[in-house]
Amino acid sequence: MPDLTASVDSCYEHETEQIVVRVLPRFLEDESTPENHRYIWAYTIAIKNMRDDAVKLMSRYWRITDQRGRVQEVRGDGVIGETPTIEPGHIFEYTSGAPLTEPSGIMEGEYSFVDAAGNDLTVAIPTFSLDSPYDRASPN
């Protein structure tokens, strides 16, 4: 897994089906414009295959909730235009982003994988906070 020890407080991790998903979100001050209600986050995800067989990431599902309770759902094939195969003991890492119109929120979701035998696997992505310095309440 990538060394995320510098940001231990904002790192989230969950294991399902011997697949570990680690998330490190970060607020992008330079890309955000609070006066226009535009708050942008990047998140880096590392997926480690702890199984004895390869797995292929087929799709993703995200549920993004802002601090006012408004929900966006995102479904799609793979991640960042890829459907990677992750060999045993290997890690696939990528970075993506999320915009909100509020200064904070949360994201949660799941990945769908297929293992070497053709079995479908659903792997949880840990719920993580999207908190900016513009949120006075910091509910997350």
C-alpha positions, 0 to 999 in steps of 0.5 A, a space after each residue: 500500500 502507498 505510504 499514507 502515514 503523513 495523513 493517518 487521520 484522513 485515511 480510510 480503509 476497509 477489507 471485503 473478500 480479501 480485497 483491501 480498499 484504502 482511501 485518502 481524500 484531500 480538499 483542493 483549495 486551488 480548484 475550489 471557488 467557495 464564493 460560487 459554491 464550488 468545492 473540489 476534492 481529490 481522492 486517491 484509492 489503493 486497492 490491494 488484492 490479498 487473495 490467491 487469485 487475480 480479480 478484475 474490477 468491473 464497475 463502481 458505485 458511489 453515493 455522495 451526500 453533501 452536508 444538506 443531505 442532497 445525494 448524488 449517485 454515480 455508477 459506471 464501468 471500471 475506474 478512470 476509464 480502466 477495468 484493471 486486473 489485479 494479481 495476487 499481492 498487487 496494488 492498483 492505485 488511482 486518483 479521481 475527484 468529486 465536486 460539491 456545492 457545499 463545503 462538506 459531505 461524505 462518500 461511500 460506495 462499492 466495486 464489483 469484481 470478477 475473480 479468476 473462476 468467474 464469480 462476482 464479488 462486491 467490495 465495499 469502499 469505506 465511507 469517507 469525509 469530504 471536509 473543507 476549511 470552509 465548513 464551520 460545523 465540521 459534522 463529519 
